Amino acid sequence: MFARRGDDIDDGWTSAVSSGFALAGFLSLVFVAFTLLAMGPFVRYDAYFNLDPPPAAWVPFLHVLDRIGQRAVALPILAGALYYVYRRHRSWRPVVVAGASVFMLNLLVLVLKVGLGRSSPHTADPSFFAGGMAYPSGHSANIVLMYGLVAYLVSRYAAPSRSTETLMWGVVACLAVTMVVTSLTLNWHWFADLVAGLLVGGIVLELTATVDRMLPAHLFSAGGWSGVRAGYVDAQWLLRSLLRRPQGQ
């Protein structure tokens, strides 16, 4: 799914890049289909998983678990991983990649929440376009993207052992399951909201990894602005090469 450590960053449309975009497109279609189901046949499953309030003694612990999906917790952990990667790779590229990815996720989730307007479980009404902000879950999307970025960027740029990579991705999966169970128990999201959040996080993570593989290795290695300038120079060179190409070739 993602590039292995030691892989060279692709400079064009290789099979890995094409496969990455294809997978992101497939996940996007799954999200659209799942959303349509959530508006109709899946409602009965949302009602089934709309649990009774948890015992009062559980609530403080559940609130602590819920914080793993908050940006206030996930971003510092991601920042720590980026600092480690920078020390190992001596490149600002992972920082630029992570920053652009997190911004894209938050923008996408906000647009979907406002556009779909689903009510929260507290209203006992799973309707869409009702002015709510429940669908998709930002917490479950954060889990997949931000902790997934930690695993992806460390794997790609810091060359950890295979067992360490497996452990990191296993932790991401465990955190995702924990987030789903916690939000359901606290009645903060419908089940479909949480699944949709996982899908959105997966889409953005796959797009991030694919674009990172596609762009030339030197872009953004010295920071965001240098990457823009380098990209502009590359685009000029490509345009001049195309204009100089003899007709018929």
BAFI-3210 file (N, C-alpha, C; in Angstrom, 3 decimals, decimal comma, padded with zeros to 6 digits):
// residues 249
n [1|2|3|4|5|6|7|8|9|10|11|12|13|14|15|16|17|18|19|20|21|22|23|24|25|26|27|28|29|30|31|32|33|34|35|36|37|38|39|40|41|42|43|44|45|46|47|48|49|50|51|52|53|54|55|56|57|58|59|60|61|62|63|64|65|66|67|68|69|70|71|72|73|74|75|76|77|78|79|80|81|82|83|84|85|86|87|88|89|90|91|92|93|94|95|96|97|98|99|100|101|102|103|104|105|106|107|108|109|110|111|112|113|114|115|116|117|118|119|120|121|122|123|124|125|126|127|128|129|130|131|132|133|134|135|136|137|138|139|140|141|142|143|144|145|146|147|148|149|150|151|152|153|154|155|156|157|158|159|160|161|162|163|164|165|166|167|168|169|170|171|172|173|174|175|176|177|178|179|180|181|182|183|184|185|186|187|188|189|190|191|192|193|194|195|196|197|198|199|200|201|202|203|204|205|206|207|208|209|210|211|212|213|214|215|216|217|218|219|220|221|222|223|224|225|226|227|228|229|230|231|232|233|234|235|236|237|238|239|240|241|242|243|244|245|246|247|248|249]
n.u [000,836|001,833|004,973|007,982|010,718|013,762|013,021|013,281|012,203|009,607|009,886|007,913|005,012|004,862|004,144|003,577|002,746|000,512|-001,066|-001,462|-003,035|-005,223|-006,141|-006,820|-008,870|-010,677|-011,279|-012,563|-014,873|-015,995|-016,528|-018,505|-020,544|-021,004|-021,935|-024,376|-025,689|-025,738|-027,582|-029,922|-030,567|-028,677|-029,378|-030,712|-028,697|-027,172|-028,986|-029,003|-026,419|-026,504|-025,910|-026,934|-026,382|-023,073|-021,931|-021,543|-019,073|-017,351|-017,043|-014,996|-012,623|-013,234|-013,335|-010,651|-009,600|-010,878|-009,476|-007,311|-007,946|-008,059|-006,850|-005,182|-003,749|-002,881|-001,415|000,968|002,244|002,657|004,336|006,587|007,408|008,057|010,217|012,070|012,346|013,372|015,869|017,068|016,926|017,526|015,970|013,424|011,233|009,425|008,095|006,751|005,111|003,534|002,287|000,764|-000,925|-002,382|-003,716|-005,306|-006,948|-008,426|-009,783|-011,315|-012,903|-014,358|-015,826|-017,405|-018,829|-020,346|-021,703|-023,165|-024,481|-025,391|-027,335|-026,481|-026,111|-027,295|-029,608|-031,267|-032,010|-031,127|-030,921|-029,787|-028,632|-029,670|-028,607|-026,679|-023,384|-022,167|-021,264|-018,639|-016,900|-014,572|-012,676|-012,132|-011,153|-008,863|-007,351|-006,636|-005,266|-003,283|-001,835|-001,300|000,331|002,568|003,499|003,897|005,755|007,973|008,611|009,289|011,313|013,097|014,087|013,383|013,423|011,861|010,125|009,577|008,158|005,878|004,856|004,224|002,151|000,343|-000,281|-001,606|-003,919|-005,031|-005,543|-007,481|-009,640|-010,081|-010,892|-013,336|-014,908|-014,893|-016,180|-018,683|-019,551|-019,712|-021,755|-021,329|-021,150|-022,795|-022,578|-022,028|-020,913|-018,377|-017,164|-017,167|-015,408|-013,013|-012,675|-012,358|-010,012|-008,285|-008,352|-007,144|-004,645|-003,632|-003,540|-001,659|000,689|000,990|001,336|003,665|005,449|005,369|006,401|009,485|012,614|014,098|012,370|011,052|012,914|014,445|012,566|009,238|008,928|011,208|010,686|008,510|009,765|011,662|009,954|008,780|011,000|011,522|009,171|009,410|011,687|010,664|008,640|010,131|011,578|009,566|008,697|010,936|011,030|011,245|008,840|006,623|007,809]
n.v [-001,202|001,295|003,006|001,160|001,169|002,509|002,568|004,394|007,745|008,265|009,672|010,054|008,746|005,949|002,415|002,051|004,595|004,986|002,884|003,754|006,096|004,862|003,241|005,215|006,438|004,302|003,955|006,382|006,029|003,971|005,381|007,190|005,369|004,154|006,324|006,842|004,492|004,916|006,904|005,551|002,311|001,620|002,820|001,371|-000,110|001,875|002,662|000,327|000,257|002,486|002,997|002,559|005,137|005,128|003,605|005,864|005,765|004,966|007,082|009,194|007,773|006,994|009,487|010,166|008,235|009,094|011,349|010,620|010,916|013,597|016,685|018,123|016,224|014,359|015,901|016,912|014,410|013,636|015,745|015,178|012,792|013,801|015,442|013,515|012,145|014,209|014,591|012,221|012,123|014,646|016,508|018,752|017,881|015,739|017,223|019,213|017,574|016,315|018,579|019,639|017,476|017,180|019,641|019,341|017,188|018,270|020,353|018,909|017,262|019,236|020,424|018,230|017,693|020,070|020,130|017,679|017,608|015,978|014,898|014,485|011,571|012,312|013,622|011,632|011,326|010,263|011,759|013,194|016,350|018,075|020,113|019,329|018,224|015,745|013,812|013,119|011,414|013,419|012,678|009,899|010,065|011,616|009,798|007,784|009,285|011,007|009,385|007,419|008,858|009,161|006,486|006,032|008,072|007,694|005,077|005,473|007,436|007,117|004,577|002,208|-001,006|-003,959|-005,186|-003,073|-001,365|-002,966|-003,057|-000,326|000,117|-001,711|-000,507|001,778|000,580|-000,535|001,797|002,964|001,158|001,419|004,102|004,022|002,292|003,755|006,226|005,270|004,172|006,447|007,686|009,696|009,672|008,334|004,963|004,776|007,286|007,064|004,987|006,212|008,325|006,905|006,000|008,435|009,422|007,389|007,757|010,299|009,760|007,794|009,273|011,169|009,600|008,670|010,994|011,894|009,903|010,380|012,957|014,586|013,803|015,970|018,050|020,272|019,537|021,386|022,916|024,454|026,782|026,656|024,326|025,060|026,921|025,226|023,468|025,237|025,890|023,340|022,981|025,022|024,109|021,707|022,712|024,239|022,157|020,729|022,622|022,855|020,435|018,600|018,619|015,898|014,099]
n.w [000,000|000,928|000,312|000,739|003,105|001,922|-000,703|-003,722|-004,262|-006,483|-009,737|-011,561|-013,288|-012,093|-011,669|-008,958|-008,124|-009,778|-008,852|-006,249|-006,577|-007,745|-005,654|-003,765|-005,191|-005,311|-002,563|-002,195|-003,735|-002,257|000,087|-000,827|-001,600|000,875|002,342|001,076|001,792|004,539|004,706|004,331|004,267|006,272|008,591|010,561|011,719|012,870|014,831|016,336|017,408|018,955|021,968|025,429|027,904|029,348|032,471|035,224|036,493|034,505|032,803|033,189|032,482|029,867|028,660|028,747|026,987|024,676|024,003|022,469|019,847|019,454|018,104|019,780|021,138|019,186|017,315|018,707|019,079|016,430|015,697|017,274|016,052|013,535|014,169|014,926|012,483|010,915|012,130|011,430|008,619|007,687|006,226|005,218|003,933|004,908|006,907|005,444|003,887|005,876|007,045|004,883|004,458|006,879|006,912|004,599|005,363|007,553|006,286|004,401|006,076|007,444|005,336|004,528|006,905|007,236|004,790|004,718|007,153|009,425|012,216|015,718|017,907|020,336|019,746|019,000|016,411|013,330|011,015|007,916|006,539|008,413|009,784|011,592|012,797|012,668|010,851|008,640|011,367|012,939|014,830|014,415|011,822|012,291|013,797|011,921|009,931|011,257|013,124|011,334|009,577|011,204|011,298|008,544|007,664|009,360|008,601|005,915|005,816|007,944|008,077|009,797|011,536|010,155|011,953|013,659|011,965|011,487|014,078|014,487|012,589|013,598|016,046|015,116|014,023|016,368|017,854|016,218|016,464|019,206|019,302|017,911|019,540|021,937|021,254|020,514|022,937|024,536|023,231|021,343|018,643|015,751|014,553|011,810|011,315|012,436|010,979|008,479|009,027|009,392|006,771|005,355|006,540|005,690|002,907|002,572|003,697|001,950|-000,448|000,341|000,710|-001,894|-003,488|-002,293|-003,101|-005,820|-006,389|-007,298|-005,653|-004,656|-004,169|-001,773|000,129|001,429|002,646|002,547|000,831|-000,745|-002,089|-003,670|-005,364|-006,590|-007,888|-009,693|-011,301|-012,384|-013,842|-015,725|-017,128|-018,185|-019,852|-021,709|-022,862|-024,140|-025,988|-027,615|-028,819|-031,831|-034,505|-035,013|-033,355]
ca.u [000,000|002,727|006,343|008,834|011,940|014,799|012,527|013,538|010,996|009,348|009,895|006,898|003,833|005,216|003,018|003,242|001,981|-000,792|-001,828|-001,854|-004,181|-006,359|-006,659|-007,492|-010,135|-011,568|-011,760|-013,508|-016,137|-016,547|-017,089|-019,759|-021,537|-021,325|-022,745|-025,729|-026,272|-025,973|-028,801|-031,095|-030,597|-027,769|-029,891|-031,067|-027,467|-026,848|-029,874|-028,579|-025,195|-026,727|-025,962|-027,348|-025,248|-022,202|-021,928|-020,869|-017,688|-016,548|-016,975|-013,677|-011,665|-013,603|-012,931|-009,201|-009,410|-011,361|-008,507|-006,313|-008,358|-008,073|-005,645|-004,306|-002,903|-002,280|-000,433|002,284|002,877|003,134|005,479|007,727|007,874|008,681|011,535|012,924|012,626|014,266|017,218|017,631|016,954|018,004|015,159|012,147|010,146|008,376|007,321|005,852|004,131|002,593|001,496|-000,227|-001,882|-003,271|-004,584|-006,284|-007,935|-009,323|-010,655|-012,257|-013,871|-015,235|-016,744|-018,359|-019,707|-021,294|-022,524|-024,066|-025,324|-026,080|-027,562|-025,727|-026,972|-028,027|-030,926|-032,011|-032,464|-029,946|-031,157|-028,799|-029,095|-030,489|-027,860|-025,725|-021,975|-021,704|-020,773|-017,986|-016,244|-013,234|-011,768|-011,665|-010,319|-007,572|-006,615|-006,046|-004,301|-002,146|-000,998|-000,831|001,467|003,724|004,004|004,366|006,936|009,095|008,969|009,868|012,468|014,012|014,582|013,316|013,369|010,546|009,277|009,122|007,100|004,677|004,336|003,610|000,861|-000,551|-000,746|-002,606|-005,156|-005,594|-006,082|-008,715|-010,691|-010,345|-011,649|-014,705|-015,602|-015,049|-017,209|-019,988|-019,929|-020,084|-022,875|-020,953|-021,274|-023,403|-021,567|-021,662|-020,027|-017,026|-016,642|-016,897|-014,193|-011,885|-012,506|-011,813|-008,618|-007,548|-008,234|-006,140|-003,344|-003,166|-003,169|-000,409|001,792|001,146|001,935|005,032|006,238|005,356|007,196|010,939|013,183|014,676|011,345|010,717|013,916|014,940|011,433|008,106|009,130|012,220|010,029|007,718|010,700|012,225|008,907|008,630|012,142|011,315|008,094|009,968|012,558|009,822|007,955|011,113|011,909|008,453|008,659|012,081|010,946|010,878|007,512|006,594|008,362]
ca.v [000,000|002,440|002,722|000,545|001,894|002,251|002,823|005,731|008,519|008,203|010,931|010,049|007,912|004,545|001,565|002,288|005,838|004,736|002,034|004,572|006,919|003,967|002,846|006,382|006,581|003,229|004,296|007,488|005,437|003,254|006,398|007,685|004,306|003,973|007,473|006,603|003,469|005,515|007,714|004,698|000,979|001,447|003,524|000,419|-000,484|003,009|002,579|-000,822|000,597|003,664|002,317|003,309|005,864|004,254|003,871|007,125|005,503|004,766|008,286|009,857|006,968|007,079|010,810|010,103|007,486|009,888|012,391|010,164|011,370|015,057|017,279|018,575|015,088|013,727|016,769|016,837|013,119|013,728|016,670|014,449|011,872|014,597|015,864|012,328|011,894|015,269|014,332|011,087|012,331|016,010|017,075|019,334|017,336|015,104|018,248|019,813|016,544|016,154|019,802|019,712|016,390|017,509|020,732|018,801|016,393|019,123|021,057|017,955|016,869|020,376|020,557|017,129|017,877|021,149|019,780|016,559|018,102|014,919|015,127|013,618|010,604|012,925|014,040|010,412|011,464|010,080|012,403|014,044|017,670|018,595|021,153|018,787|018,179|014,446|012,903|011,984|011,694|013,977|011,944|008,667|010,477|012,019|008,602|007,123|010,124|011,530|008,283|006,775|009,639|008,805|005,199|006,138|008,922|007,019|003,937|005,891|008,320|006,817|003,207|001,351|-002,435|-004,427|-005,438|-001,771|-000,927|-003,762|-002,604|000,996|-000,012|-002,392|000,496|002,602|-000,198|-000,627|003,108|003,169|000,357|002,056|005,330|003,648|001,762|004,835|007,170|004,600|004,028|007,769|008,177|010,952|009,510|007,146|004,013|005,130|008,460|006,620|004,257|007,216|009,026|006,030|006,007|009,736|009,435|006,488|008,380|011,370|009,136|007,160|010,346|011,764|008,698|008,576|012,243|011,916|009,050|010,895|014,169|014,375|013,714|017,224|019,032|020,532|019,031|022,522|023,663|024,627|027,791|026,160|023,332|025,772|027,469|024,119|022,995|026,227|025,710|022,093|023,185|025,805|023,233|020,785|023,460|024,544|020,915|020,400|023,590|022,617|019,113|018,674|018,119|014,510|013,238]
ca.w [000,000|000,994|-000,094|001,730|003,377|000,943|-002,051|-004,239|-004,518|-007,905|-010,464|-012,605|-013,092|-012,012|-011,308|-007,551|-008,044|-010,394|-007,935|-005,109|-006,956|-007,969|-004,350|-003,185|-005,905|-004,869|-001,225|-002,342|-004,187|-001,102|000,985|-001,415|-001,485|002,289|002,751|000,575|002,654|005,860|004,620|004,200|004,896|007,396|009,772|011,622|012,421|013,739|015,998|017,135|018,120|019,796|023,253|026,613|028,508|030,141|033,922|035,561|036,882|033,302|031,978|033,180|031,722|028,451|028,186|028,512|025,738|023,553|023,665|021,500|018,528|019,406|017,524|020,855|021,514|018,009|016,648|019,353|018,796|015,053|015,691|017,807|015,014|012,479|014,654|014,834|011,063|010,443|012,644|010,707|007,166|007,420|005,152|005,641|003,115|005,711|007,608|004,464|003,528|006,989|007,196|003,810|004,641|008,007|006,467|003,652|006,089|008,330|005,350|003,830|007,108|007,693|004,198|004,588|008,061|006,953|003,640|004,991|008,245|010,160|013,648|016,614|018,614|021,446|019,261|018,661|015,024|012,478|009,718|007,262|006,104|009,515|010,470|012,552|012,389|013,161|009,797|009,284|012,642|012,838|015,706|013,776|010,688|012,848|014,205|010,749|009,223|012,021|013,586|010,110|009,093|012,030|010,831|007,157|007,524|010,010|007,764|004,643|005,904|009,046|007,893|010,984|011,245|009,704|013,116|014,149|011,054|011,769|015,374|014,332|011,914|014,525|017,005|014,425|013,958|017,722|018,216|015,455|017,110|020,507|019,067|017,534|020,717|022,920|020,805|020,600|024,345|025,031|022,420|020,701|017,196|015,185|014,072|010,435|011,367|012,776|009,819|007,445|009,404|009,071|005,311|004,937|006,948|004,814|001,585|002,617|003,954|000,710|-001,376|000,828|000,398|-003,345|-003,973|-001,788|-003,989|-007,186|-006,541|-007,297|-004,310|-004,169|-003,835|-000,372|001,064|002,213|003,166|001,652|-000,209|-001,675|-002,928|-004,678|-006,351|-007,357|-008,786|-010,758|-012,204|-013,115|-014,804|-016,825|-017,918|-018,937|-020,902|-022,757|-023,557|-025,024|-027,092|-028,496|-029,423|-033,263|-034,846|-035,429|-032,308]
c.u [000,870|004,129|007,126|010,071|012,980|014,337|012,929|012,235|010,807|009,354|008,840|005,782|004,242|003,984|002,597|002,400|000,584|-001,670|-002,310|-003,056|-005,422|-006,982|-007,384|-008,838|-011,139|-012,138|-012,760|-014,869|-016,807|-017,186|-018,429|-020,857|-021,964|-022,196|-024,185|-026,431|-026,599|-027,230|-030,062|-030,978|-029,745|-028,286|-030,211|-029,834|-026,990|-027,705|-029,452|-027,360|-025,328|-026,984|-026,536|-026,142|-024,399|-022,348|-021,107|-019,402|-016,776|-016,217|-015,609|-012,638|-011,949|-013,219|-011,429|-008,915|-009,818|-010,337|-007,454|-006,670|-008,402|-006,757|-004,652|-003,374|-002,161|-001,205|000,919|003,000|003,427|004,358|006,734|008,302|008,573|010,068|012,528|013,314|013,582|015,699|017,876|017,858|017,513|017,281|013,860|010,971|009,069|007,501|006,312|004,747|003,078|001,707|000,410|-001,312|-002,877|-004,225|-005,676|-007,356|-008,925|-010,279|-011,716|-013,324|-014,849|-016,268|-017,810|-019,330|-020,776|-022,242|-023,543|-024,950|-026,060|-026,189|-026,778|-026,665|-027,770|-029,420|-031,842|-032,560|-031,239|-030,039|-029,932|-029,459|-030,028|-029,735|-026,875|-024,312|-021,370|-020,966|-019,846|-017,320|-014,839|-012,231|-011,240|-010,829|-008,935|-006,722|-005,896|-004,971|-003,081|-001,248|-000,507|000,345|002,728|004,341|004,593|005,681|008,163|009,562|009,714|011,192|013,470|014,531|014,556|013,346|011,958|009,605|008,749|008,010|005,798|004,029|003,628|002,251|-000,149|-001,114|-001,805|-003,950|-005,825|-006,212|-007,387|-009,875|-011,076|-011,201|-013,105|-015,492|-015,869|-016,160|-018,594|-020,456|-020,373|-021,279|-022,572|-021,067|-022,114|-022,284|-021,094|-020,731|-018,577|-016,388|-016,295|-015,635|-012,950|-011,605|-011,882|-010,345|-007,758|-007,341|-007,125|-004,749|-002,785|-002,766|-001,842|000,783|002,052|001,798|003,386|005,950|006,394|006,311|008,690|011,519|013,655|013,627|011,084|011,764|014,482|013,817|010,368|008,365|010,160|011,628|009,188|008,632|011,298|011,200|008,687|009,760|011,966|010,241|008,577|010,840|011,736|009,132|008,914|011,479|010,818|008,402|009,789|011,971|010,536|009,513|007,621|007,180|007,417]
c.v [001,251|002,019|002,106|001,398|001,525|002,466|004,222|006,432|008,605|009,585|010,961|009,088|006,440|003,741|001,780|003,540|005,635|003,897|002,822|005,440|006,059|003,548|004,001|006,616|005,535|003,519|005,441|006,976|004,663|004,247|006,909|006,632|004,110|005,115|007,316|005,533|004,039|006,368|006,863|003,401|000,834|002,085|002,551|-000,058|000,655|002,979|001,441|-000,480|001,875|003,184|003,212|004,053|004,941|004,539|005,110|006,917|005,334|006,079|008,972|009,092|007,032|008,435|010,861|009,364|008,310|010,923|011,924|010,597|012,881|015,582|017,713|017,469|014,539|014,594|016,790|015,513|013,105|014,641|015,982|013,470|012,624|015,079|014,703|012,053|012,946|015,017|013,193|011,393|013,686|016,629|017,606|018,735|016,634|016,109|018,889|018,830|016,408|017,384|019,917|018,661|016,695|018,639|020,212|017,994|017,283|019,897|020,122|017,554|018,002|020,532|019,462|017,283|018,930|020,752|018,698|016,818|017,052|015,243|014,125|012,630|011,206|013,389|012,853|010,463|011,364|010,782|013,175|015,367|018,306|019,649|020,658|018,756|016,819|013,628|013,635|012,395|012,239|013,223|010,678|008,977|010,890|010,810|007,992|007,993|010,455|010,423|007,458|007,518|009,338|007,507|005,310|006,909|008,302|005,840|004,367|006,618|007,970|005,386|002,372|-000,127|-002,825|-004,667|-004,129|-001,216|-001,646|-003,322|-001,266|000,900|-000,765|-001,440|001,390|001,868|-000,299|000,696|003,392|002,409|000,980|003,302|005,032|003,195|002,877|005,794|006,556|004,508|005,365|008,372|009,526|010,880|008,287|006,254|004,380|006,339|008,030|005,855|005,236|008,001|008,205|006,029|007,316|009,847|008,553|007,063|009,429|010,787|008,493|008,201|010,988|010,897|008,635|009,823|012,343|011,049|009,658|012,071|013,853|014,514|015,055|018,250|019,065|020,003|020,140|023,386|023,881|025,594|027,342|025,111|023,966|026,321|026,366|023,554|023,931|026,086|024,439|022,251|024,011|024,943|022,280|021,495|023,794|023,301|020,532|021,335|023,358|021,282|019,248|018,096|016,674|013,571|013,161]
c.w [000,000|000,608|001,059|001,961|002,319|-000,482|-002,480|-004,475|-006,018|-008,527|-011,556|-012,267|-013,134|-011,632|-009,855|-007,392|-008,621|-009,481|-006,724|-005,414|-007,184|-006,645|-003,674|-003,867|-005,490|-003,487|-001,269|-002,794|-003,055|-000,130|000,458|-001,263|-000,033|002,800|002,293|001,412|004,039|005,865|004,572|004,965|006,143|008,681|010,904|012,387|013,329|014,998|016,922|017,983|018,946|021,221|024,344|027,189|029,368|031,625|034,239|035,911|035,674|032,599|032,009|032,365|030,229|027,866|027,916|027,208|024,528|023,101|022,668|020,084|018,390|018,835|018,608|021,341|020,300|017,366|017,366|019,117|017,373|014,966|016,231|016,788|013,886|012,901|014,558|013,386|010,516|010,908|011,870|009,232|006,757|006,221|005,743|004,886|003,952|006,449|006,669|004,095|004,621|007,149|006,147|004,003|005,758|007,631|005,535|004,369|006,824|007,431|004,795|004,840|007,389|006,578|004,238|005,751|007,771|005,827|003,932|006,207|009,044|011,648|014,484|017,309|019,765|021,033|018,985|017,246|014,103|011,127|009,233|006,867|007,137|010,312|011,498|011,983|012,748|012,116|008,832|010,592|012,403|013,685|015,024|012,536|011,156|013,223|013,014|010,121|010,083|012,550|012,398|009,499|009,899|011,505|009,427|007,050|008,201|009,155|006,507|004,799|007,001|009,030|009,170|010,574|010,810|010,875|013,707|013,266|011,353|013,077|015,238|013,659|012,777|015,569|016,377|014,368|015,326|018,172|017,483|016,091|018,451|020,345|018,736|018,764|021,732|022,521|020,849|022,042|024,947|024,282|021,772|019,186|016,883|014,657|012,661|010,390|011,552|011,628|008,704|007,753|009,109|007,573|004,837|005,326|006,070|003,423|001,576|002,861|002,692|-000,327|-000,965|000,448|-001,102|-003,916|-003,503|-002,651|-005,374|-007,377|-006,527|-005,897|-003,772|-003,747|-002,332|000,607|001,946|002,764|002,115|000,512|-001,218|-002,598|-004,016|-005,767|-007,217|-008,332|-009,953|-011,778|-013,025|-014,177|-015,993|-017,731|-018,781|-020,090|-022,041|-023,553|-024,539|-026,228|-028,077|-029,242|-030,893|-033,517|-035,319|-034,404|-031,105]
res [m|f|a|r|r|g|d|d|i|d|d|g|w|t|s|a|v|s|s|g|f|a|l|a|g|f|l|s|l|v|f|v|a|f|t|l|l|a|m|g|p|f|v|r|y|d|a|y|f|n|l|d|p|p|p|a|a|w|v|p|f|l|h|v|l|d|r|i|g|q|r|a|v|a|l|p|i|l|a|g|a|l|y|y|v|y|r|r|h|r|s|w|r|p|v|v|v|a|g|a|s|v|f|m|l|n|l|l|v|l|v|l|k|v|g|l|g|r|s|s|p|h|t|a|d|p|s|f|f|a|g|g|m|a|y|p|s|g|h|s|a|n|i|v|l|m|y|g|l|v|a|y|l|v|s|r|y|a|a|p|s|r|s|t|e|t|l|m|w|g|v|v|a|c|l|a|v|t|m|v|v|t|s|l|t|l|n|w|h|w|f|a|d|l|v|a|g|l|l|v|g|g|i|v|l|e|l|t|a|t|v|d|r|m|l|p|a|h|l|f|s|a|g|g|w|s|g|v|r|a|g|y|v|d|a|q|w|l|l|r|s|l|l|r|r|p|q|g|q]
***
